[in-house]
Amino acid sequence: MSIFLKCEEANIICDKNQYKEASFWDSVKLNIHLIYCKFCRQYSARNNRLTKLFKKSTIKTMPSDYKTAMKERLRQEMTK
């Protein structure tokens, strides 16, 4: 087991880490990788900013019964 990651692996672990799904060992490997990889540090920073923006947002989604009704109307219109 190597502590060195490829950038693709680091990005996957970064995404998992964002949602608290990465193991402790994966987090350690990611942090080591971020020390020497400028591009993955930038990726990680953008991920963190995006997560913070989503948490602060007040986006409201359409209720599921409205979605179901809209889908049914679309189906009916498409079969005409």
MOPAC internal coordinates of N, CA, C and O (Angstrom, degrees):
PM7 1SCF
backbone

  N    0.0000 0     0.00 0     0.00 0    0    0    0
  C    1.4437 1     0.00 0     0.00 0    1    0    0
  C    1.5338 1   108.22 1     0.00 0    2    1    0
  O    1.2310 1   120.95 1   -56.99 1    3    2    1
  N    1.2888 1   115.78 1   123.01 1    3    2    1
  C    1.4522 1   121.21 1  -176.62 1    5    3    2
  C    1.5250 1   110.35 1   -99.45 1    6    5    3
  O    1.2310 1   121.32 1   -33.02 1    7    6    5
  N    1.3408 1   115.07 1   146.98 1    7    6    5
  C    1.4619 1   118.65 1   176.57 1    9    7    6
  C    1.5199 1   111.24 1   -87.28 1   10    9    7
  O    1.2310 1   120.42 1   172.95 1   11   10    9
  N    1.3280 1   116.81 1    -7.05 1   11   10    9
  C    1.4562 1   120.86 1  -179.27 1   13   11   10
  C    1.5188 1   109.64 1   -92.27 1   14   13   11
  O    1.2310 1   121.09 1   -46.68 1   15   14   13
  N    1.3093 1   115.51 1   133.32 1   15   14   13
  C    1.4610 1   121.98 1  -178.10 1   17   15   14
  C    1.5172 1   110.72 1  -113.97 1   18   17   15
  O    1.2310 1   121.31 1   -28.42 1   19   18   17
  N    1.3197 1   115.10 1   151.58 1   19   18   17
  C    1.4588 1   120.43 1   166.74 1   21   19   18
  C    1.5214 1   106.31 1   -80.18 1   22   21   19
  O    1.2310 1   120.76 1   -22.16 1   23   22   21
  N    1.3094 1   116.16 1   157.84 1   23   22   21
  C    1.4681 1   120.31 1  -178.30 1   25   23   22
  C    1.5329 1   111.72 1   -58.96 1   26   25   23
  O    1.2310 1   119.86 1   142.12 1   27   26   25
  N    1.3193 1   117.88 1   -37.88 1   27   26   25
  C    1.4660 1   120.64 1   179.97 1   29   27   26
  C    1.5275 1   110.23 1   -61.45 1   30   29   27
  O    1.2310 1   120.67 1   136.26 1   31   30   29
  N    1.3365 1   116.32 1   -43.74 1   31   30   29
  C    1.4638 1   120.45 1   178.80 1   33   31   30
  C    1.5235 1   110.54 1   -65.57 1   34   33   31
  O    1.2310 1   120.62 1   139.25 1   35   34   33
  N    1.3270 1   116.42 1   -40.75 1   35   34   33
  C    1.4601 1   120.85 1   179.71 1   37   35   34
  C    1.5215 1   110.80 1   -61.73 1   38   37   35
  O    1.2310 1   120.23 1   139.74 1   39   38   37
  N    1.3157 1   117.17 1   -40.26 1   39   38   37
  C    1.4644 1   120.35 1   179.41 1   41   39   38
  C    1.5186 1   111.72 1   -65.83 1   42   41   39
  O    1.2310 1   120.25 1   141.52 1   43   42   41
  N    1.3110 1   117.13 1   -38.48 1   43   42   41
  C    1.4694 1   120.79 1   177.83 1   45   43   42
  C    1.5230 1   109.96 1   -64.78 1   46   45   43
  O    1.2310 1   120.62 1   135.02 1   47   46   45
  N    1.3373 1   116.43 1   -44.98 1   47   46   45
  C    1.4615 1   119.96 1   178.73 1   49   47   46
  C    1.5248 1   110.34 1   -65.69 1   50   49   47
  O    1.2310 1   120.44 1   143.16 1   51   50   49
  N    1.3152 1   116.76 1   -36.84 1   51   50   49
  C    1.4683 1   120.88 1   176.96 1   53   51   50
  C    1.5247 1   110.11 1   -59.28 1   54   53   51
  O    1.2310 1   120.26 1   135.75 1   55   54   53
  N    1.3188 1   117.11 1   -44.25 1   55   54   53
  C    1.4635 1   121.00 1   178.55 1   57   55   54
  C    1.5250 1   110.88 1   -63.47 1   58   57   55
  O    1.2310 1   120.29 1   136.96 1   59   58   57
  N    1.3373 1   117.05 1   -43.04 1   59   58   57
  C    1.4617 1   120.80 1   178.22 1   61   59   58
  C    1.5216 1   110.53 1   -64.39 1   62   61   59
  O    1.2310 1   120.87 1   137.83 1   63   62   61
  N    1.3122 1   115.94 1   -42.17 1   63   62   61
  C    1.4608 1   121.49 1  -178.53 1   65   63   62
  C    1.5297 1   110.97 1   -62.03 1   66   65   63
  O    1.2310 1   120.99 1   144.98 1   67   66   65
  N    1.3053 1   115.70 1   -35.02 1   67   66   65
  C    1.4583 1   122.03 1   179.57 1   69   67   66
  C    1.5245 1   110.96 1   -59.55 1   70   69   67
  O    1.2310 1   120.44 1   145.66 1   71   70   69
  N    1.3287 1   116.77 1   -34.34 1   71   70   69
  C    1.4661 1   121.91 1  -178.49 1   73   71   70
  C    1.5180 1   112.58 1  -104.98 1   74   73   71
  O    1.2310 1   120.77 1  -162.31 1   75   74   73
  N    1.3329 1   116.14 1    17.69 1   75   74   73
  C    1.4731 1   122.93 1   177.83 1   77   75   74
  C    1.5262 1   112.01 1    60.57 1   78   77   75
  O    1.2310 1   120.32 1  -145.61 1   79   78   77
  N    1.3338 1   116.99 1    34.39 1   79   78   77
  C    1.4604 1   121.77 1  -179.64 1   81   79   78
  C    1.5238 1   112.48 1  -107.75 1   82   81   79
  O    1.2310 1   119.68 1   175.00 1   83   82   81
  N    1.3231 1   118.21 1    -5.00 1   83   82   81
  C    1.4634 1   121.83 1  -178.55 1   85   83   82
  C    1.5273 1   109.25 1   -84.17 1   86   85   83
  O    1.2310 1   121.23 1   -36.61 1   87   86   85
  N    1.3219 1   115.25 1   143.39 1   87   86   85
  C    1.4617 1   119.35 1   176.90 1   89   87   86
  C    1.5232 1   109.84 1   -72.13 1   90   89   87
  O    1.2310 1   121.09 1   -13.56 1   91   90   89
  N    1.3242 1   115.52 1   166.44 1   91   90   89
  C    1.4622 1   119.89 1   178.97 1   93   91   90
  C    1.5247 1   110.30 1   -59.22 1   94   93   91
  O    1.2310 1   120.52 1   134.51 1   95   94   93
  N    1.3352 1   116.60 1   -45.49 1   95   94   93
  C    1.4636 1   120.99 1  -178.24 1   97   95   94
  C    1.5303 1   111.02 1   -63.60 1   98   97   95
  O    1.2310 1   119.96 1   139.47 1   99   98   97
  N    1.3066 1   117.69 1   -40.53 1   99   98   97
  C    1.4705 1   120.85 1   176.98 1  101   99   98
  C    1.5299 1   110.65 1   -62.09 1  102  101   99
  O    1.2310 1   120.53 1   139.50 1  103  102  101
  N    1.3238 1   116.59 1   -40.50 1  103  102  101
  C    1.4640 1   120.00 1   178.40 1  105  103  102
  C    1.5237 1   111.48 1   -63.35 1  106  105  103
  O    1.2310 1   120.74 1   140.54 1  107  106  105
  N    1.3223 1   116.19 1   -39.46 1  107  106  105
  C    1.4696 1   120.61 1   178.15 1  109  107  106
  C    1.5270 1   109.84 1   -63.27 1  110  109  107
  O    1.2310 1   120.76 1   132.21 1  111  110  109
  N    1.3399 1   116.16 1   -47.79 1  111  110  109
  C    1.4688 1   119.91 1   179.41 1  113  111  110
  C    1.5239 1   111.39 1   -61.66 1  114  113  111
  O    1.2310 1   120.57 1   140.63 1  115  114  113
  N    1.3278 1   116.51 1   -39.37 1  115  114  113
  C    1.4611 1   120.30 1   178.68 1  117  115  114
  C    1.5269 1   110.46 1   -62.50 1  118  117  115
  O    1.2310 1   120.34 1   133.60 1  119  118  117
  N    1.3195 1   116.95 1   -46.40 1  119  118  117
  C    1.4626 1   119.95 1  -179.18 1  121  119  118
  C    1.5196 1   111.95 1   -62.58 1  122  121  119
  O    1.2310 1   120.05 1   142.78 1  123  122  121
  N    1.3248 1   117.52 1   -37.22 1  123  122  121
  C    1.4641 1   120.69 1   175.90 1  125  123  122
  C    1.5233 1   109.43 1   -64.09 1  126  125  123
  O    1.2310 1   120.48 1   136.07 1  127  126  125
  N    1.3140 1   116.69 1   -43.93 1  127  126  125
  C    1.4618 1   121.23 1   179.83 1  129  127  126
  C    1.5334 1   110.46 1   -62.35 1  130  129  127
  O    1.2310 1   120.45 1   139.20 1  131  130  129
  N    1.3274 1   116.74 1   -40.80 1  131  130  129
  C    1.4624 1   120.63 1  -177.89 1  133  131  130
  C    1.5207 1   112.33 1   -66.37 1  134  133  131
  O    1.2310 1   120.23 1   156.54 1  135  134  133
  N    1.3169 1   117.16 1   -23.46 1  135  134  133
  C    1.4637 1   120.71 1   178.09 1  137  135  134
  C    1.5263 1   110.70 1   -62.13 1  138  137  135
  O    1.2310 1   120.43 1   138.82 1  139  138  137
  N    1.3270 1   116.79 1   -41.18 1  139  138  137
  C    1.4709 1   119.26 1  -174.24 1  141  139  138
  C    1.5289 1   114.67 1  -108.86 1  142  141  139
  O    1.2310 1   118.96 1   178.32 1  143  142  141
  N    1.3198 1   119.59 1    -1.68 1  143  142  141
  C    1.4686 1   120.25 1  -177.80 1  145  143  142
  C    1.5303 1   111.01 1  -116.32 1  146  145  143
  O    1.2310 1   121.16 1   -74.76 1  147  146  145
  N    1.3016 1   115.38 1   105.24 1  147  146  145
  C    1.4643 1   122.04 1  -178.72 1  149  147  146
  C    1.5283 1   111.69 1   -62.18 1  150  149  147
  O    1.2310 1   120.33 1   139.89 1  151  150  149
  N    1.3165 1   116.97 1   -40.11 1  151  150  149
  C    1.4613 1   121.16 1  -175.83 1  153  151  150
  C    1.5291 1   111.35 1   -67.55 1  154  153  151
  O    1.2310 1   120.27 1   139.45 1  155  154  153
  N    1.3100 1   117.08 1   -40.55 1  155  154  153
  C    1.4675 1   119.66 1   178.55 1  157  155  154
  C    1.5255 1   111.39 1   -72.72 1  158  157  155
  O    1.2310 1   119.68 1   148.87 1  159  158  157
  N    1.3242 1   118.21 1   -31.13 1  159  158  157
  C    1.4646 1   120.73 1   173.61 1  161  159  158
  C    1.5191 1   109.55 1   -61.65 1  162  161  159
  O    1.2310 1   120.46 1   137.40 1  163  162  161
  N    1.3317 1   116.72 1   -42.60 1  163  162  161
  C    1.4630 1   120.54 1   178.35 1  165  163  162
  C    1.5251 1   110.76 1   -64.84 1  166  165  163
  O    1.2310 1   120.27 1   137.57 1  167  166  165
  N    1.3334 1   117.09 1   -42.43 1  167  166  165
  C    1.4624 1   122.07 1   178.09 1  169  167  166
  C    1.5297 1   109.74 1   -59.80 1  170  169  167
  O    1.2310 1   120.92 1   134.49 1  171  170  169
  N    1.3146 1   115.84 1   -45.51 1  171  170  169
  C    1.4555 1   121.35 1  -179.76 1  173  171  170
  C    1.5287 1   111.08 1   -63.51 1  174  173  171
  O    1.2310 1   120.19 1   137.48 1  175  174  173
  N    1.3167 1   117.25 1   -42.52 1  175  174  173
  C    1.4657 1   121.39 1   179.12 1  177  175  174
  C    1.5274 1   110.67 1   -63.22 1  178  177  175
  O    1.2310 1   120.26 1   137.73 1  179  178  177
  N    1.3418 1   117.11 1   -42.27 1  179  178  177
  C    1.4700 1   120.16 1   178.42 1  181  179  178
  C    1.5249 1   110.51 1   -64.49 1  182  181  179
  O    1.2310 1   120.56 1   139.64 1  183  182  181
  N    1.3302 1   116.54 1   -40.36 1  183  182  181
  C    1.4684 1   120.56 1   177.59 1  185  183  182
  C    1.5211 1   110.81 1   -60.06 1  186  185  183
  O    1.2310 1   120.84 1   134.49 1  187  186  185
  N    1.3205 1   116.01 1   -45.51 1  187  186  185
  C    1.4654 1   120.04 1  -179.46 1  189  187  186
  C    1.5183 1   111.59 1   -63.73 1  190  189  187
  O    1.2310 1   120.07 1   137.95 1  191  190  189
  N    1.3285 1   117.47 1   -42.05 1  191  190  189
  C    1.4600 1   120.52 1   177.82 1  193  191  190
  C    1.5292 1   111.12 1   -62.35 1  194  193  191
  O    1.2310 1   120.86 1   136.03 1  195  194  193
  N    1.3226 1   115.95 1   -43.97 1  195  194  193
  C    1.4566 1   120.48 1  -179.95 1  197  195  194
  C    1.5274 1   111.20 1   -62.11 1  198  197  195
  O    1.2310 1   120.31 1   136.68 1  199  198  197
  N    1.3179 1   117.01 1   -43.32 1  199  198  197
  C    1.4602 1   121.00 1   178.55 1  201  199  198
  C    1.5270 1   110.78 1   -61.16 1  202  201  199
  O    1.2310 1   120.21 1   135.49 1  203  202  201
  N    1.3281 1   117.20 1   -44.51 1  203  202  201
  C    1.4618 1   120.88 1   179.20 1  205  203  202
  C    1.5241 1   110.96 1   -62.75 1  206  205  203
  O    1.2310 1   120.32 1   139.59 1  207  206  205
  N    1.3238 1   116.99 1   -40.41 1  207  206  205
  C    1.4638 1   119.91 1   178.80 1  209  207  206
  C    1.5228 1   111.81 1   -63.14 1  210  209  207
  O    1.2310 1   120.57 1   138.01 1  211  210  209
  N    1.3285 1   116.52 1   -41.99 1  211  210  209
  C    1.4601 1   119.97 1   179.30 1  213  211  210
  C    1.5201 1   111.25 1   -65.90 1  214  213  211
  O    1.2310 1   120.38 1   141.34 1  215  214  213
  N    1.3223 1   116.87 1   -38.66 1  215  214  213
  C    1.4623 1   119.56 1   179.83 1  217  215  214
  C    1.5196 1   111.49 1   -67.12 1  218  217  215
  O    1.2310 1   119.99 1   145.81 1  219  218  217
  N    1.3344 1   117.63 1   -34.19 1  219  218  217
  C    1.4612 1   121.39 1  -179.94 1  221  219  218
  C    1.5241 1   112.48 1   -80.50 1  222  221  219
  O    1.2310 1   119.89 1   161.45 1  223  222  221
  N    1.3063 1   117.81 1   -18.55 1  223  222  221
  C    1.4602 1   120.24 1  -173.52 1  225  223  222
  C    1.5268 1   111.67 1   -68.73 1  226  225  223
  O    1.2310 1   121.55 1   -21.69 1  227  226  225
  N    1.2934 1   114.63 1   158.31 1  227  226  225
  C    1.4632 1   120.93 1   177.50 1  229  227  226
  C    1.5236 1   109.77 1  -116.70 1  230  229  227
  O    1.2310 1   121.07 1  -142.22 1  231  230  229
  N    1.3087 1   115.55 1    37.78 1  231  230  229
  C    1.4625 1   121.19 1  -179.48 1  233  231  230
  C    1.5307 1   109.23 1   -68.61 1  234  233  231
  O    1.2310 1   121.41 1   -47.54 1  235  234  233
  N    1.3072 1   114.91 1   132.46 1  235  234  233
  C    1.4579 1   120.15 1   176.81 1  237  235  234
  C    1.5214 1   107.72 1  -117.33 1  238  237  235
  O    1.2310 1   121.17 1   -45.10 1  239  238  237
  N    1.2955 1   115.36 1   134.90 1  239  238  237
  C    1.4648 1   119.72 1  -179.73 1  241  239  238
  C    1.5246 1   110.18 1   -95.72 1  242  241  239
  O    1.2310 1   122.08 1   -16.31 1  243  242  241
  N    1.3147 1   113.62 1   163.69 1  243  242  241
  C    1.4519 1   120.78 1   179.43 1  245  243  242
  C    1.5375 1   108.92 1   -73.36 1  246  245  243
  O    1.2310 1   119.77 1   -44.17 1  247  246  245
  N    1.3148 1   118.04 1   135.83 1  247  246  245
  C    1.4714 1   120.21 1   177.32 1  249  247  246
  C    1.5314 1   111.07 1   -58.52 1  250  249  247
  O    1.2310 1   120.91 1   -32.14 1  251  250  249
  N    1.3122 1   115.86 1   147.86 1  251  250  249
  C    1.4654 1   120.37 1  -174.87 1  253  251  250
  C    1.5240 1   113.07 1   -62.10 1  254  253  251
  O    1.2310 1   119.65 1   147.09 1  255  254  253
  N    1.3337 1   118.27 1   -32.91 1  255  254  253
  C    1.4695 1   119.04 1   178.98 1  257  255  254
  C    1.5299 1   111.43 1   -67.71 1  258  257  255
  O    1.2310 1   120.11 1   147.83 1  259  258  257
  N    1.3334 1   117.40 1   -32.17 1  259  258  257
  C    1.4673 1   120.54 1   174.58 1  261  259  258
  C    1.5262 1   110.38 1   -67.60 1  262  261  259
  O    1.2310 1   120.89 1   138.99 1  263  262  261
  N    1.3248 1   115.90 1   -41.01 1  263  262  261
  C    1.4699 1   120.21 1   178.97 1  265  263  262
  C    1.5225 1   110.45 1   -62.03 1  266  265  263
  O    1.2310 1   120.96 1   136.30 1  267  266  265
  N    1.3176 1   115.78 1   -43.70 1  267  266  265
  C    1.4660 1   120.32 1  -179.94 1  269  267  266
  C    1.5210 1   110.68 1   -62.49 1  270  269  267
  O    1.2310 1   120.27 1   136.14 1  271  270  269
  N    1.3199 1   117.08 1   -43.86 1  271  270  269
  C    1.4687 1   121.33 1   179.33 1  273  271  270
  C    1.5238 1   110.58 1   -63.75 1  274  273  271
  O    1.2310 1   120.22 1   139.53 1  275  274  273
  N    1.3348 1   117.18 1   -40.47 1  275  274  273
  C    1.4613 1   121.17 1   179.85 1  277  275  274
  C    1.5299 1   110.81 1   -65.24 1  278  277  275
  O    1.2310 1   120.46 1   138.46 1  279  278  277
  N    1.3213 1   116.72 1   -41.54 1  279  278  277
  C    1.4682 1   120.71 1   178.23 1  281  279  278
  C    1.5263 1   110.44 1   -61.71 1  282  281  279
  O    1.2310 1   121.07 1   137.75 1  283  282  281
  N    1.3166 1   115.55 1   -42.25 1  283  282  281
  C    1.4667 1   119.49 1  -179.48 1  285  283  282
  C    1.5245 1   110.80 1   -64.87 1  286  285  283
  O    1.2310 1   119.87 1   137.76 1  287  286  285
  N    1.3081 1   117.85 1   -42.24 1  287  286  285
  C    1.4733 1   120.62 1   177.54 1  289  287  286
  C    1.5255 1   111.06 1   -62.96 1  290  289  287
  O    1.2310 1   120.43 1   139.71 1  291  290  289
  N    1.3346 1   116.79 1   -40.29 1  291  290  289
  C    1.4572 1   120.01 1   177.86 1  293  291  290
  C    1.5243 1   111.01 1   -62.82 1  294  293  291
  O    1.2310 1   120.71 1   136.60 1  295  294  293
  N    1.3361 1   116.25 1   -43.40 1  295  294  293
  C    1.4681 1   119.89 1   178.04 1  297  295  294
  C    1.5252 1   111.03 1   -59.77 1  298  297  295
  O    1.2310 1   120.93 1   135.96 1  299  298  297
  N    1.3099 1   115.84 1   -44.04 1  299  298  297
  C    1.4623 1   120.34 1   179.99 1  301  299  298
  C    1.5276 1   110.60 1   -62.46 1  302  301  299
  O    1.2310 1   119.83 1   136.29 1  303  302  301
  N    1.3125 1   117.92 1   -43.71 1  303  302  301
  C    1.4634 1   121.37 1   179.75 1  305  303  302
  C    1.5280 1   111.60 1   -66.29 1  306  305  303
  O    1.2310 1   120.43 1   145.44 1  307  306  305
  N    1.3229 1   116.78 1   -34.56 1  307  306  305
  C    1.4607 1   119.85 1  -178.69 1  309  307  306
  C    1.5309 1   112.52 1   -73.12 1  310  309  307
  O    1.2310 1   120.12 1   154.85 1  311  310  309
  N    1.3346 1   117.37 1   -25.15 1  311  310  309
  C    1.4597 1   120.53 1   179.94 1  313  311  310
  C    1.5255 1   113.20 1   -86.50 1  314  313  311
  O    1.2310 1   120.04 1   175.22 1  315  314  313
  N    1.3206 1   117.53 1    -4.78 1  315  314  313
  C    1.4725 1   119.83 1   178.76 1  317  315  314
  C    1.5010 1   111.04 1   -73.60 1  318  317  315
  O    1.2310 1   120.10 1   180.00 1  319  318  317

